[in-house]
Amino acid sequence: MADVIDAQLGELSQFHDAFGFYVHGLSIDAAVLPGGWQKRAIAVRNDNTRNKTGWCLEPHDLAASKLVAFREKDRDFVRVLIVENLIQPTTLQRRLRTLPDRPQVTEQLRDAIGAWIRGVLSDLRRRP
């Protein structure tokens, strides 16, 4: 299914040309998600989806997964979620504590993410 998503909605697709963004399909096994994410997933179903159900990650779960990757674009994305009050830092921190033990989720990464969140919050308190 990831290949179908890439073909229909991926980079340089007609969808990308029409809407200015693209979707990258990947298997659920590729993502590192907080415990319990399945029960928080959000169903999207309406006329625009041709009454098919799409499942979206709850924003805090998505943010936690993005921070595991810890790329600049992912940190920028999560920072905007925080700045725009689309996620709450305390909820994000709770979700980060429920990340599964996987090789990429090291203590060093956990420390870096915690320091990054504290830095973002500090910057926001200093904003006029």
PyMOL commands that set and color helices and strands:
alter all, ss='L'
color gray80, all
select helices_A, chain A and resi 2-9+14-19+28-30+37-40+47-49+59-69+72-83+89-97+107-126
alter helices_A, ss='H'
color red, helices_A
select strands_A, chain A and resi 42-44+54-56
alter strands_A, ss='S'
color yellow, strands_A
deselect
rebuild
show_as cartoon
